[in-house]
Amino acid sequence: MAGLGGRGAAGAVLALVMASAAGCGNGSQNSPTPAEQAASAASAAASLASRGGDALASASAEAGRRLDEAKGGLNAKDQVSLGAVTLDGDGRATTTVTARNTASAAKSFAVQVNFTDGGGNLLDVVVLMVKNVAAHGSGHGTARGNRRLHGEVRANVGTALRY
C-alpha cells in the first residue's frame, strides 16, 4: 500500500486544521467568522493533502467549496449528531446526520463529516447541506463518502455551520 503514510499524515493535518476552524475567534472585531475560518482551513488542508497525491485532496477541496456556501454561518457543532457508520453496496461509508435548530427561525446547516479509520487517520471527508430546518426542529440527511473504504470506519463532525 504505497502512499498510505502520506495519506495518514495529510489526514492528520486536515483533521487538525479543520478542528481548529470550528473554534472561536480571538474576540477582536476583525476576527474571521466561523465560515471564513472553515473555508480557509479547508483550502489549506486541501493544499497539504494534495501533496500526498490521492483522492483525499479532491474530497478536501470539494468540502471547502461546500462550506463556502454557508455565508455568515455560526458554529453549530454542538447542534449536530451522527449515527452509526455503515458501508453501502459500493463500499462507501455512510452515516445519518441530524441537525437540531435552536433558533427561532428556519435555518440551514453545512456539516463536514470526517470518515476515519480505527487509528483516527482521515480516510475521506464530505460536506452535507441540511437545508431549511424549521425553528426549534430537527433536519436529517445522509452523508455518503466519496470513495470505497474497508475495515473499521468511524465518523466525526469536523465543522458544522448554521446559516
C-alpha positions in Angstrom: 0.0 0.0 0.0 2.3 2.7 -1.2 1.5 6.2 -0.2 -0.5 5.2 2.9 1.8 7.1 5.1 1.3 10.3 3.0 -2.5 9.9 3.3 -2.2 9.4 7.1 0.0 12.5 7.5 -2.2 14.6 5.2 -5.3 13.3 7.1 -3.8 14.2 10.5 -3.0 17.7 9.2 -6.5 18.1 7.7 -8.2 16.9 10.9 -6.1 19.3 13.0 -6.8 22.2 10.7 -10.5 21.5 10.4 -10.8 21.1 14.2 -9.3 24.5 14.7 -11.6 26.0 12.1 -14.6 25.3 14.3 -13.1 27.3 17.2 -14.0 30.8 18.1 -12.1 33.9 17.0 -9.8 35.9 19.3 -12.6 38.3 20.2 -11.5 41.3 18.1 -13.8 42.9 15.7 -11.6 41.7 12.8 -11.8 38.0 13.7 -12.8 35.9 10.8 -16.3 34.3 11.0 -16.6 30.5 11.5 -17.5 30.2 7.8 -14.4 32.1 6.8 -12.3 30.0 9.2 -13.7 26.8 7.8 -13.2 27.8 4.2 -9.6 28.9 4.9 -8.9 25.7 6.8 -10.3 23.5 4.1 -8.3 25.3 1.5 -5.1 24.9 3.4 -5.8 21.3 4.2 -6.6 20.6 0.5 -3.3 22.1 -0.4 -1.4 20.0 2.1 -3.4 16.8 1.2 -2.7 17.3 -2.5 1.0 16.8 -1.8 0.0 13.2 -1.0 -1.4 12.9 -4.5 -4.5 10.9 -3.6 -8.3 11.3 -3.7 -8.3 13.0 -0.3 -7.1 16.2 -1.9 -10.2 16.2 -4.2 -12.5 15.5 -1.3 -10.9 18.2 0.8 -11.3 20.8 -2.0 -14.9 19.9 -2.5 -15.5 20.2 1.2 -14.1 23.7 1.2 -16.3 24.7 -1.7 -19.4 23.4 0.1 -18.5 25.1 3.3 -18.2 28.4 1.4 -21.9 28.1 0.6 -22.6 28.8 4.3 -22.2 32.6 4.2 -22.4 34.2 7.6 -22.6 30.8 9.3 -22.3 30.3 13.0 -20.6 27.4 14.7 -23.2 24.8 15.3 -21.1 21.7 16.0 -22.9 21.1 19.3 -26.3 21.0 17.4 -25.3 18.2 15.1 -25.1 14.4 15.8 -24.1 11.5 13.7 -25.5 7.9 13.5 -23.6 4.7 13.2 -21.3 4.3 10.1 -22.1 1.6 7.6 -20.5 0.7 4.2 -23.0 0.7 1.4 -23.1 -1.7 -1.5 -20.3 0.3 -3.3 -18.1 0.2 -0.2 -18.7 3.9 0.6 -19.1 5.0 4.2 -22.5 6.4 5.1 -23.9 7.9 8.3 -27.1 9.7 9.2 -26.7 13.4 10.2 -29.2 15.1 12.5 -29.1 18.9 12.8 -31.1 20.5 15.7 -32.1 24.1 15.0 -32.2 26.0 18.3 -33.0 29.3 16.5 -36.5 30.9 16.4 -36.4 30.9 12.5 -35.8 28.3 9.9 -32.0 27.8 9.3 -29.8 25.6 7.1 -26.7 23.7 8.1 -23.4 22.9 6.4 -21.9 19.8 8.1 -18.5 18.4 7.4 -18.2 14.7 8.2 -14.8 13.2 8.6 -14.5 9.5 8.0 -11.5 8.0 9.8 -10.1 4.5 10.5 -9.8 3.0 13.9 -6.5 4.8 14.5 -8.0 8.2 13.8 -6.4 8.6 10.3 -8.6 10.6 7.9 -9.9 8.4 5.1 -12.5 10.7 3.5 -14.3 13.9 4.0 -17.7 15.1 2.8 -19.9 18.1 3.4 -23.7 17.6 3.7 -26.1 20.5 3.4 -29.2 20.2 5.6 -31.5 22.9 4.3 -34.5 24.7 5.7 -34.7 23.2 9.2 -37.8 24.5 10.9 -37.4 26.7 14.0 -36.8 24.6 17.1 -36.9 21.5 14.9 -34.5 18.9 13.5 -33.4 18.1 10.0 -31.9 14.9 8.7 -29.7 13.8 5.9 -27.2 11.0 5.0 -23.5 11.7 4.5 -22.0 9.4 1.9 -18.3 9.2 1.4 -16.6 9.8 -1.9 -14.5 6.7 -2.2 -14.5 3.0 -1.5 -13.3 2.1 2.0 -12.9 -1.1 4.0 -12.3 -2.2 7.6 -13.3 -0.2 10.6 -14.6 3.3 9.6 -15.7 5.9 12.1 -17.3 9.4 11.6 -17.0 12.7 13.4 -18.2 16.2 12.8 -15.3 18.3 11.6 -17.2 21.5 11.2 -20.9 22.4 11.4 -22.2 25.9 10.4 -25.7 27.1 10.9 -26.7 29.9 8.4 
